[in-house]
Amino acid sequence: MSRKLRCTKAQGISAEYVILIFLVVGALIGMSIYVRRTLQARSFDINALVVAKAALALYKPVQVEYEPYYTTSTTTTDTDTKATEKAVATGYQKDTSTQRLIVSNSSQAAPQ
């Protein structure tokens, strides 16, 4: 059986090319994870450096990242609805007025 496959060289070469392509694609996918992590780490370091220099220039601490876990928000909603009905010659006339007051306070603590 192995002699039969050796005689047909075209089939063996195409199978080797397919295996080689799969190996190259697998290696590129595996390396892309490390390249992405490296780029993210470098951008994080550059961001930290710029923020540190800005804090020195402004003489006060500068917040580095947004953390939703440190956010506190309160919202108060007040709705006032008035409805009046009047009898007119053609039937009833209804007037409705709505006033809505929304007060929202949000504060964020500095990251630790």
Secondary structure, DSSP 8 states (H G I E B T S, - for coil): -HHHHHH-HHHHHHHHHHHHHHHHHHHHHHHHHHHHHHHHHHHHHHHHHHHHHHHHHHTS----S--GGGEEEEEEEEEEEEEEEEEETTEEEEEEEEEEEEEEEEEE----
